[in-house]
Amino acid sequence: MKHPVIHILLFFFLSFLPFGKTAAMNNDSIRLSLLTCAPGEEIYSLFGHTAIRYENLSQGVDIVFNYGLFNFNTPNFIFRFSLGETDYLLGVTDYARFASEYEFFGRSVWQQTLNLTDEEKDRLIRLLQENYRPENRIYRYNFFYDNCATRPRDKIEESIAGKVVYPTEPQDGSRSFRDIVRQYCKGHPWARFGIDLCIGSEADHPITQRQMMFAPFYLMDAFAGAQIIGDSIQRPLVSTHELIIDAIPETSRNGWTP
């Protein structure tokens, strides 16, 4: 939101991304990945972050679709954030810039390459392109049900010809929203107190595995074991899983596990 000119240029660029038959010919050089970012110290980054990376090696394109942009100067931002009354938007940035920011703040990033067919790649790019249109990119953020993790998951699922089946662990009902909030707010008592106060008693009800995916690392774990089931064909959702930015401080390596 601080760089409107950049957004205009990126939208112009995205409008001319090759699709259809032309794209299908080059899809071997196209890679789409789910990025999962380590937590930060600010309240809005305590749970980590999720984004989608688009690489077109033949054209030298490497960009990140990021559903986690917002205006921090919004009045009462922290309170509105906890209540789920904040407007977020989809932004697009160059991967090198995205990576340098996470390296600067000492936040590691994991990449899961999506095991998509050529048609599914085209469909996902189209969905992201459509979502990035000025009239579509802003959405009402909801802490548990509509955030920077659930949006990428939903777009990826929508692009797939078949059904995504997730592993059975963790079992449904084994956790509540509050359990997960407290897990990630450990060491941040004021953030925990504020979110606890705002989310209310409904956050204590058992939740499903799908609902747990509001937290980026729960989503990453679910993707790691997910299978795509189509017409008598089954394939893993993720083809490779790697740590692409290793920024975990040495003092934390033995004490923090995503």
Summary of the structure (lengths in Angstrom):
residues: 258
radius of gyration: 18.3
end to end distance: 29.7
largest distance: 54.0
contacts: 750
relative contact order: 0.17
helix: 40%
strand: 25%
